[in-house]
Amino acid sequence: MGRLDGKVAVITGATSGIGLHTAELFVAEGAKIVIAGRRAPEGEALAKKLGTNCIFRQTDVTVEEQMKALIAVSVEKFGRIDCLFNNAGGPAQTGGIEGPFSPVIASEAKQSIYPLAALWIASSLRSSQ
């Protein structure tokens, strides 16, 4: 009996590092997971390794439509989402932070806001059924 038995998680940035190891741990603890990342070969290989409790969806978290699709496939496959592990990150921007709302800040905001907004939409749809 794992600590996450029966739970459903979406893990962004799961194709390497912390996200990859989190995916392995969540499945080992009994969770069903949807892993997301930009690198399809790595994501598909990890999903295959983790088995039927894991699916991969290629996703760039800075693209709102891709986040909506990620959340939709998660709910479609597993019926709900209990946990969203926001781990995605991108390469550091070059140059300084200029102006009140620079491209650096905009990129960081998208990486946090889009996943949460997509989860809120999925939650709203589920509660209205």
C-alpha positions as CSV (number, residue, x, y, z in Angstrom):
1,M,0.0,0.0,0.0
2,G,1.6,3.2,-1.2
3,R,1.2,6.7,0.2
4,L,-0.3,7.9,-3.1
5,D,-2.6,4.9,-3.9
6,G,-5.6,6.1,-5.9
7,K,-4.2,9.6,-6.4
8,V,-3.8,11.2,-9.8
9,A,-0.9,13.6,-10.5
10,V,0.2,15.8,-13.4
11,I,4.0,16.4,-13.3
12,T,5.4,19.1,-15.6
13,G,9.1,19.1,-16.5
14,A,9.2,15.4,-16.1
15,T,11.7,14.5,-18.8
16,S,14.7,15.0,-16.6
17,G,16.0,15.8,-13.2
18,I,13.6,16.5,-10.3
19,G,10.5,16.0,-12.5
20,L,11.7,12.6,-13.7
21,H,12.6,11.4,-10.2
22,T,9.3,12.7,-8.9
23,A,7.5,10.7,-11.5
24,E,9.3,7.5,-10.5
25,L,8.6,8.1,-6.8
26,F,4.9,8.9,-7.4
27,V,4.3,5.7,-9.4
28,A,6.3,3.7,-6.8
29,E,4.0,5.1,-4.2
30,G,0.9,4.1,-6.1
31,A,-0.1,7.2,-8.0
32,K,-1.4,7.4,-11.6
33,I,0.5,10.1,-13.4
34,V,0.5,12.2,-16.5
35,I,4.0,13.5,-17.2
36,A,4.7,16.5,-19.4
37,G,7.7,18.0,-21.0
38,R,9.0,19.4,-24.3
39,R,11.3,16.5,-25.2
40,A,9.1,13.7,-26.6
41,P,11.7,10.9,-26.8
42,E,12.6,11.2,-23.1
43,G,9.0,11.5,-22.0
44,E,7.9,8.5,-24.1
45,A,10.7,6.4,-22.8
46,L,9.9,7.3,-19.2
47,A,6.2,6.6,-19.6
48,K,7.1,3.2,-21.1
49,K,9.4,2.4,-18.2
50,L,6.8,3.4,-15.6
51,G,4.0,1.3,-17.1
52,T,0.3,1.6,-17.3
53,N,0.0,4.1,-14.4
54,C,1.9,6.7,-16.5
55,I,1.2,8.5,-19.7
56,F,3.2,11.2,-21.4
57,R,1.9,14.3,-23.2
58,Q,4.4,16.6,-25.0
59,T,3.8,20.0,-23.5
60,D,5.3,23.5,-23.4
61,V,3.9,25.1,-20.2
62,T,4.3,28.6,-21.7
63,V,1.7,27.7,-24.4
64,E,-1.8,28.0,-22.9
65,E,-3.5,25.6,-25.5
66,Q,-1.0,22.9,-24.7
67,M,-1.7,23.2,-21.0
68,K,-5.4,22.9,-21.6
69,A,-4.8,19.8,-23.7
70,L,-2.6,18.4,-20.9
71,I,-5.2,18.8,-18.3
72,A,-7.9,17.5,-20.6
73,V,-6.0,14.3,-21.4
74,S,-5.3,13.8,-17.7
75,V,-9.0,14.0,-16.7
76,E,-10.0,11.9,-19.8
77,K,-7.6,9.1,-18.9
78,F,-7.8,9.1,-15.1
79,G,-11.0,10.9,-14.3
80,R,-9.6,13.6,-12.1
81,I,-6.5,15.4,-10.9
82,D,-5.5,15.4,-7.2
83,C,-2.0,16.9,-7.5
84,L,-0.3,19.3,-9.9
85,F,3.5,19.2,-9.6
86,N,4.7,22.4,-11.3
87,N,8.3,21.6,-12.1
88,A,8.8,22.9,-15.7
89,G,11.4,25.4,-16.3
90,G,13.2,26.7,-19.3
91,P,16.6,28.0,-20.2
92,A,17.6,31.2,-18.5
93,Q,17.0,34.4,-20.4
94,T,20.1,36.4,-21.4
95,G,20.5,40.0,-20.5
96,G,19.1,41.9,-17.6
97,I,15.6,42.5,-16.3
98,E,14.5,45.8,-17.9
99,G,11.2,47.6,-17.5
100,P,8.4,46.9,-15.1
101,F,7.3,43.7,-16.8
102,S,10.1,42.2,-18.8
103,P,10.0,39.1,-21.1
104,V,11.9,37.2,-18.3
105,I,9.2,37.9,-15.8
106,A,6.5,37.2,-18.4
107,S,8.0,33.8,-19.2
108,E,8.3,32.8,-15.5
109,A,4.7,33.9,-14.9
110,K,3.4,31.8,-17.8
111,Q,5.2,28.7,-16.4
112,S,3.2,29.1,-13.2
113,I,-0.1,30.6,-14.2
114,Y,-1.0,28.4,-17.2
115,P,-0.8,25.1,-15.3
116,L,-2.9,26.5,-12.4
117,A,-5.5,28.0,-14.7
118,A,-5.8,24.8,-16.7
119,L,-6.2,22.8,-13.4
120,W,-8.9,25.3,-12.3
121,I,-10.8,24.8,-15.5
122,A,-10.7,21.0,-15.2
123,S,-11.8,21.3,-11.6
124,S,-14.7,23.5,-12.6
125,L,-15.8,21.2,-15.3
126,R,-15.7,18.2,-13.0
127,S,-17.8,19.9,-10.2
128,S,-20.4,21.0,-12.7
129,Q,-21.1,17.4,-13.8
